[in-house]
Amino acid sequence: MRQYQEAFAKLDADDAGAILSFAALVGNYADDRLASFYLKSCNGATSAVIQIN
């Protein structure tokens, strides 16, 4: 859980390290679809908020 909190905090702070944090989560938990989603979407993202239009 702490790894997620750190990854989301980095994403919210627009920290480039968010990509590495989500990559580590996907590496540790390959079946984790949420971590995979954020890894794919954090390229250029500025927030952890998902907006569906």
DOKOL-776418 format. One line per 3 residues: number of its first residue (from 0); for each residue x, y, z of N, C-alpha, C. Coordinates in steps of 0.02 Angstrom, whole numbers, always signed. Layout:
NUM) X/Y/Z/X/Y/Z/X/Y/Z; ...
***
This chain:
0) +41/-59/+0/+0/+0/+0/+44/+63/+0; +98/+60/+37/+143/+118/+40/+172/+135/-29; +187/+83/-69/+214/+95/-136/+163/+134/-179
3) +99/+116/-173/+48/+152/-210/+44/+225/-188; +44/+235/-123/+39/+303/-97/+97/+346/-122; +156/+318/-123/+215/+355/-147/+209/+368/-222
6) +187/+319/-260/+181/+328/-332/+129/+382/-348; +71/+380/-315/+20/+430/-327/+42/+499/-304; +78/+503/-249/+104/+567/-225/+151/+597/-277
9) +193/+556/-306/+239/+580/-358/+200/+604/-419; +149/+566/-438/+109/+585/-496/+73/+651/-483; +45/+659/-424/+12/+722/-406/+60/+781/-405
12) +122/+768/-386/+173/+820/-383/+207/+832/-451; +183/+797/-503/+212/+802/-570/+286/+784/-568; +303/+735/-527/+371/+710/-519/+384/+656/-572
15) +436/+665/-611/+453/+616/-663/+466/+546/-635; +481/+541/-571/+492/+477/-539/+429/+435/-533; +371/+464/-547/+308/+426/-544/+310/+367/-593
18) +339/+378/-650/+342/+325/-701/+381/+265/-673; +437/+279/-641/+477/+225/-612/+440/+191/-555; +404/+229/-516/+367/+200/-460/+312/+153/-485
21) +275/+175/-536/+223/+131/-564/+253/+72/-600; +310/+81/-632/+344/+26/-665/+365/-27/-614; +388/-5/-556/+407/-52/-503/+347/-90/-478
24) +290/-55/-471/+229/-89/-450/+208/-143/-500; +211/-125/-564/+193/-173/-617/+242/-231/-617; +305/-216/-605/+355/-269/-602/+343/-317/-544
27) +321/-290/-488/+308/-332/-429/+240/-367/-432; +192/-335/-464/+124/-361/-466/+99/-358/-538; +121/-404/-579/+108/-404/-651/+33/-405/-667
30) -8/-432/-625/-80/-436/-638/-118/-374/-613; -83/-325/-588/-115/-266/-560/-134/-218/-617; -197/-219/-636/-219/-179/-692/-219/-104/-678
33) -232/-85/-615/-232/-14/-599/-161/+15/-604; -112/-20/-578/-43/+4/-583/-22/+7/-656; -42/-42/-695/-26/-43/-766/-60/+16/-802
36) -122/+30/-785/-157/+86/-814/-120/+152/-801; -102/+162/-738/-68/+224/-720/+2/+228/-752; +36/+172/-757/+101/+172/-790/+93/+195/-862
39) +43/+169/-897/+32/+187/-967/+9/+259/-974; -31/+282/-925/-61/+349/-933/-21/+405/-900; +30/+389/-861/+66/+442/-827/+116/+478/-872
42) +124/+455/-932/+167/+491/-979/+133/+556/-998; +156/+611/-968/+126/+676/-982/+70/+695/-936; +50/+650/-892/-5/+665/-846/+19/+714/-792
45) -28/+753/-767/-12/+801/-715/-52/+789/-652; -90/+735/-650/-131/+721/-592/-147/+647/-589; -162/+624/-529/-183/+554/-520/-258/+546/-529
48) -292/+601/-543/-365/+600/-553/-380/+576/-624; -426/+529/-628/-448/+503/-692/-512/+539/-711; -513/+571/-770/-572/+606/-793/-599/+569/-853
51) -662/+549/-849/-694/+514/-905/-744/+562/-936; -735/+574/-1000/-780/+619/-1036/-830/+580/-1075
***
